[in-house]
Amino acid sequence: MPEKHLFEFAVIRVVPRVEREEFMNVGVIMYCPAQNFLQTIFELKEERLRAFSKDLDIPELQERLRAFERICAGRREGGTIGQMPIASRFRWLTAARSTVVQTSPVHPGLCVDAGELLDRLHAQLVQ
């Protein structure tokens, strides 16, 4: 039986008007220390987002989500945060915030293949 590893994930949400607390799931971020894995997948469905708020800046949202990707990848492209240890990057990305892009609480579990599970969680929670 394949070895299972602890992982943590959070759902990435767009919250167009924070005061209304309405949100749409747009991505997933996942961290598995045993596999040295920190990755995110996102997808903006513009038509659905416009149903929440007609004045959303879609290019700005895409850039904020691409920042998640750069920080997950690490190195200089991720800026100061991207150069932190992998666990610190995940904690920073999933910290509570009151902005248009937020994450759900962090959920733990066990997995064999973090990349495969990330794809499955994205399909279940976003698509």
Rosetta blueprint (number, residue, H / E / L):
1 M L
2 P L
3 E L
4 K L
5 H E
6 L E
7 F E
8 E E
9 F E
10 A E
11 V E
12 I E
13 R E
14 V E
15 V L
16 P L
17 R L
18 V H
19 E H
20 R H
21 E L
22 E L
23 F L
24 M E
25 N E
26 V E
27 G E
28 V E
29 I E
30 M E
31 Y E
32 C E
33 P H
34 A H
35 Q H
36 N L
37 F E
38 L E
39 Q E
40 T E
41 I E
42 F E
43 E L
44 L L
45 K L
46 E H
47 E H
48 R H
49 L H
50 R H
51 A H
52 F H
53 S L
54 K L
55 D L
56 L L
57 D L
58 I H
59 P H
60 E H
61 L H
62 Q H
63 E H
64 R H
65 L H
66 R H
67 A H
68 F H
69 E H
70 R H
71 I H
72 C H
73 A H
74 G L
75 R L
76 R H
77 E H
78 G H
79 G H
80 T H
81 I H
82 G H
83 Q L
84 M L
85 P L
86 I H
87 A H
88 S H
89 R H
90 F H
91 R H
92 W H
93 L H
94 T L
95 A L
96 A L
97 R L
98 S L
99 T L
100 V L
101 V E
102 Q E
103 T E
104 S L
105 P L
106 V L
107 H E
108 P E
109 G E
110 L E
111 C E
112 V L
113 D L
114 A H
115 G H
116 E H
117 L H
118 L H
119 D H
120 R H
121 L H
122 H H
123 A H
124 Q H
125 L H
126 V L
127 Q L
